Amino acid sequence: MIQFLLNNRLVTETALDPNLTVLNYLRSHQQRRGTKEGCASGDCGACTVTLGKVVAGRMQYQAINSCLTLVSSLQGKQLITVEDLKQGRELHSVQQAMVDCHGSQCGYCTPGFVMSLFTLQKNTQGWNRQQAEQALAGNLCRCTGYRPIMAAAQQACEQSAEDNFTADESALVQRLQALDNREVQILEANGSRCFVPKTLAQLATLYQQYPEAQLLAGGTDLTLQITQQYQRLPLLIALEQVEALSVCSEDDREIHLGAATPLHYCYHFLAARIPAFSATLERFASLQIRNQGTLGGNIGNASPIGDCAPMLLALDARLVLQQGESLREVPLDQFFTGYRQTVLQPGEFIHSIVIPKVTVSPDFVAWKVAKRLDDDISAVFIAINIQLKDGVVAQARLAFGGMAATPKRATAAEAALNGQPLNQASIEQACAALSQDFQPLSDFRASADYRLQVARNLLRRYYAQTCGELTLTEVARYVS
């Protein structure tokens, strides 16, 4: 059973197929067809809805892709769709802004834009173009109507966010808190079952009992098996309600990141601690995806083109793995064993990620090369963490995505740098050594030759940026 608020109406569902997405639930079970399917892969934003939850006694709102969100994620939350925004007989201020600024053309994408704007207005104070661009980067308009939509964003953000939702916040918080249930919830129908544990102990016990189950964290990758490959997932264990998996902390020596921490929270938590890591997350898919996708999920799926693993490899991160009551630590560079394969044992899951502070160089950088700036997958990803002592490389950690069957450190290139002065000659030796580290594949994103050349150019770019010994003309030649 799951319970949630559909706007202000309490909904209790006892027999829903766990493979059902929120998008299809809204359209087929609730007859709310304002939310549209454009791609069913989290790329277009036409299906954007807003989820509200209680954080520190206040309502917190997030825009999500309903096409990639399974219904189990609704437990204890408020689901808001475009149909809910009207204020009595008047349009909501974000809807009125879209009208005033002529932001809607064919109209198919408009509900998604409106919901992203609504969430942006709730989460900001005043107009900030960068925040608006981040909020709307996951919403595509095929009519190319972005200029009036940005004008609508500015008008909406410059207006007060006071509306029915803020007026009813106190009562809403109490209603959602009343839905908090510490028992394991079970959602079952059509031969599929989903467990929704609340504690680490419940999760560990369930996963030992059902090691064949698939863990559902954010679901932004796993749900593609349903929406794109038309598969059924017979047994799921949802992690979102296990608060202990979303705790981030630090001490004098280490940074600890809970495996189920959403990437957007990682973005804020790491902004002052590892700025380059945080900045790179701005280019990780879209805000809707970052609100759902988790750090542990991005590692655990063992994708060779995931953006987080190369950065964590370069930072010499460790994983804390849990199986039952037992914990063990595994260096991340020993975690991946092959394409989409890891050292995880049956019933074992990622508990947290540990980053030693001593390994973080002030010159740590991470760069993503893709066909477009926002909402795209890497062709090549590089993370460079070089520690210098008196101008000599004391420790080099170079990690890549998109260059092999797994995220991987370039050990031959590292060896070419270690113990050498950081200069153009040592960088060129490292560039040459990359061919020993990688024999990349050609695919629709990039050819093997292109990937290897880009990887070398990124090393040259790092040298140009940190040492300033290359002219702007040479930098342009290297990275073009």
N, C-alpha and C positions, 0 to 999 in steps of 0.2 A: 504494500500500500504506500502511496505517496500523497502528501497534502501540500497544497500551495494556494496562493491567491492569484486568480486571473483578474487583474486589476484589483477590484475590491471584493470579488466574489470568491468565497472559499470553495476549492475544488478538491474532492477526494476521489482518487482513482485506485481501484483494487485489482483491476485485471487489464493492464495495458501491455502490449508487446514491448519488451525492452529495446527492440530494434527500431521502434517508432521515433522519428525525429520530431522535435518541437514544431517544425514547419508543417509537417504532415498532420500532426496532432491538431494544430490550429485550423487547418483548412478542412480536414475530414471529420474531426470529432467536435470541433467548436464552431464550425461554419464561419470562421474568421478568415476571409480570403483577401484582406488587404495586404497581408504578408505574401510576397511572391517568391517563386523559385526561378532563379535565373541560370544557375550553374550547378547547384547541388555539390559544390566543392569548396565553398568559402572564398571564392575569388571576386564575386561581383557585388555583394552586399544588398541585393534586392530583398533578401529574406531577413534583414536586420530587425531584431526586437530588443527590448530592454529588460534586463533582469535587475530586480531590487533585492537587497538583503540587508540585514542588520549588522552593522560594524560599530562597536563601541557605543551602542545605544542610539545610533543615528542610521538613517537610510543611506545606503550607498548604491549607486546605479552604474550598470555596465551594459554597453552595447555588445551583442553577440550575434553570430550567424546561426539562425535557427535551423538551417539545413544541416549543420554539423553537430547540433546539440541534441542528445537523446533525452527522452522525457524524464529519466531518473534524475537528471540534473535540476529539475524543478523543485525537488523536495525542500520545503521550508522557505521558499522565495516568493517574490511577487513577479509575475509575468505581465509586461505591459506591451500592447501592440498599438498600431496606428489608430485603431478604432477607439482606443481609450483616451485619446488626448483631448478631445473636445471639452471645452469649459462651459458647461450648460448648453446654450444655443450658439456659442461663439467658438471660433477656431482657437486652438492653442497658439501661443505667440510664435512658435517655430513654424507652424502651418501657415499662419498669416504672413510671416516673413517670406516663405516660398511663393505665396501668391503675390505679395507686393513687389518682389524682385523678379518675377517671371522665371522662377527656378525650375518649373516643371514643363517639359515638352511633351514627349509621347506619354509620360506619366508612369511607365512600368517600374522604373527604378525609384520613383518619388517616395513611396512609403519607407523604403530603406534609408534614403537620405534624411527623411523627416525624423526617423527614430535615432539616427546617429546625431542629428542636430539637437534633438531633445536631450539625449544623454550628455552631449557636450555642454549644453546650457546648464544642466544640473551640476556638472563637475567643474565649472570654471566661474570666475568672477571677472566680468568684462571681456573685451575683445582681445584675442591673441591669435594672430594669423598662423603661427607655427602650430599651436594646439589645434586649430581648426583643420589645418591640412592633415595633421596626424589622425584626427577623428574621422575625416572623410576619405582618407586614402584607400580604405577598403570598400568604397562605394563607387561603382562605375556607371557612367552615363554614356550610352551609345549615341545620344543626340549631341554630345559634346557641349553640354550646358553648364560647364563648371564655373564660368565667370558669374552668372546670376546666382548660382548656388552658393558661391563664396560670399556674395553680397547678402544673401539671405542669412548665412551663418553670422556675418557681422551684425546685422540688424537684430537677430535673435539673442546674441551674446551681450549686446549693449543694452538690452531690455532686462527688466527684473525677471528672475526665475520663479517668482511667486505664482503659484497656481494651486489647483486642487490637491496636488500631490504634497506640496509643502504644508498646506493648511491641515491636511489629515495625517501628517507624519507621526505624531505621538501615538495616535490610535493604531496606525499601521504597524509601528514598531511593536506594540503590545500584542497585536494579532499574530505577527510572525513569530515572536518569542514564544507564544503559546503553542506553536506548532513544533517546537523543539522536542524531539523524542530521542532518547538515548538508546533505544532498542534498534537492532538491525532490521531495516525495512526490506521487504521482498516484493519485487514487481515481476509478475509472471503471466504469460499468455502465449498462445500459439507455439507451444513447445520450447520457448526461451524463458530464461530466468535471469534476474539481476538482483544481486545482494547490495544493499546500501549500508555498510557499517559506519559506526560513529567513532570508534576508538581504534588505536593501534592493535590492542589485544584482539578485538573482534576481527579486524582485517587479517592479522597473522593466523588466527585460528581458521578462518574461512578459507584462506589461500592454501593452508596445509591440507584442509579437508577436500578442496576442489582445485588441485594444482593445474588442471586443464583449463580453468577459467581464464578469460582475458581481462586484464586490468583496464578499467576505464578511468583515465585521469581527465584531461580536458576533452579528449575524444576527437580533436581536430584532425588527427591522422587516422585513427582507428575507424571512425565513422565513414571514411571514404570507402571502406570495404562494403558498406551497406549501400551508399548512394551512388558509387561509381562502378563497383564490381558486382553489385546485386547479390551479395552474399548475406547469409543470416548468421548472427553470432549467438550460439545457443546458450552460453553461460558467461555472465559478466559479473565483475565485482567493481563497483563504483567507489572511487577514492575521495571524491570532493568533500564529503562530510567529515573526513578524518582530519580534524584540525591540527593534530600533532605533525602531520606531514606537510603543513604549510607554514611552519615556524622558521623565521630567519633570525639569526643572532650572530654575534661576534664576541671574541675575547681579544686578549693582547696578541695572540699568535695566529688565530684562524677565523675565517668567515664560514658560517654554517648556513646552508640553504636547504630548506625542506624540499623533498622531491616533488611534492604536489603544489609547490608555489607557482602561481600563474606568472607568466613571463612579464606581464605588465607590472606586477609588484616587484619582480626582480629588477626591472628597469629603474624603479624609484629607489629601491634599497641599495643598489650598487652605484647609483649616480655619484655619490661623494666618495665611494670606496674604490671602485675600479671604473673611472669615467668612460674609458674606451669600450668596455664591455657594455655598459648601459647605453652609450650612444649607438652602438651597433644594433641593439635590440629595436631601435626605431625603424630599422629596415627589415625586421623579421615579420614577414607576412603583413597583416593589417592589425589595427587596434582590436577589432572584433576577435581575431584569432589570438592575439596576445592576452586578451582578457580571459580566454578559456584554456589555451595551451599551457602546459606546465614544463618546468625545467627538466624534471625527471623523465617526463614523457618524451621530450626531445632527445634525451640521451638513450632511454630504454628502447626506443624503436630502432636504434642502431642504423639510422639512415646515413649513407656516406655523404649526403649533402645537407645535413642538419647544421645550423649555424652555431649552436652553443658548444657542441663537443670540441671543435678546434680551439675555441677560446679557453675552455677548461683544460684541454691537453697542454696548451702553452703555459697555463698557470700551475701546472703540476698538481691538478686536483685529484682528490680521492673520493671514492664512493663508499658510503656506509650501506651495507646490504643487510636485510633482516629476513630471517627464516624462522618462524615460530617465535621463541623468545631469544634466539641467538642472533648476535650481530657480528659482522666481520667487515673489515675494510679492504678495498681493492683499489690500487692505483688505476686511474682512468685509462692509462696507456696499456693496461693489461685486461681491460674489460671487454673490448671488441675482439671477437675471434674469427669473424668472417662477415660476409655480406648479410646484414640483418641478424647476426648471431652474436651472442654475448656469453659471459661465464655464469649468468644467472642459473641457479638450480631450480628444480620444481618446487613451487611454493615459496620462492625467495623473491623479494622485491627491493627496489631502491628506496632506502629510508631518507637519506640526505646526501648532500654534496659538500665537501670540505675543501676550502681553498686556503693554503698556507700564505699568510701575509708576506713572509720573507721572500717568496718567489715573485711577488708582483713588482716588476720594474716600472719606474716612473715613465719610461718610454714605451710601455706596452701598447700595441696597436692591433686592431682587427679591421680587415677590409673585405668587402663583399663585392664580387663582380657578377652582375646579372644584366639581363637585357633591358630592364627598366629599373628606375630608382625604388619604387614602392611595390609592395605586394608581389614579389617575385622570388623564385628559387635560385640559389647560387649556381653559377657555372664553375666558379673557383672561389674559395674562401680561404683567407690566410689569417693566422694570428701569430704575432711576433713578440716574443718576450726575451729581450737580450739584456743581461746585466753586465755593466762595464766596471772595470777597476783600473784606474789610471790609463784610460783609453784602450785597454785590452779587454777582449771578450772573456769574462769569467764564466759565464753560463749562457748558452743560447738554446732557446726552445722555440722551434718553428713547427707549427701545426697547420694542416690543410684539410679542407673539405672539397669534395668533387674531384679529387685526384686519384682515388683508389677505391677499393671495395668497402673500406671503412674510413672514418676520420682517422688521420694518421700523422704522427710526427715525422719530420724529414731528418732522420738521424745522420745521414751522410752529409747533408748541408750543415747541420749543427756542428758536426765534427770538423768541417772545413773552417768554421768560424771560431770554435773554442780555442782559447790561448793565442789568438791572433789579434793584432790591432784592427779596429773597425775602420777599414778604408776601402777604397774602390777595388783594390786587388783582392782582398779577402771576400768581399761581396761577390765578385765575379767567380771566385773559386766555389763559393756556396751555390751560385746559380748553376755552374757546371755540374755540381754534385747532385742537383735535383733530379737529373736523369737516372741516377742510381736509386734514388728513393721512389720514383714514380714512373709508371708506364700507363698513363691515363687512357681511358676509353674515349671513343668518339660517340656522341649521341646528338639528339636534336638541340641540345643546349649549346654544345661547343665541340669542336674537333679535338683530338688528342694533341696535335701540334699547337693549337691555340691555347689549350689549357697549360701546357708546359711553358710556353712563351709568356703567358700572363703571370704565371707563378714566378718566373724569373724577374719580370718587370716589377712585380710588387716588392720583391727584395730590394731592387734598385731604388724604388720609390721610398722605401723605409730609410735607406742610407741617405737619400737626398733630403728627406724631411728631418732626420735627427742630426745629421752632420753638416748639412748645407754646403757640401763640397762639389755639388753638381749644379750647373747653371739651369735656369728655367727652360732653356731650349732643349737641353739634354733630358730633363725630366719629361718634357712633352714627348720626346722621341721614345723614351723607354716605356711609357705607359700608354702610348697610342696603339 
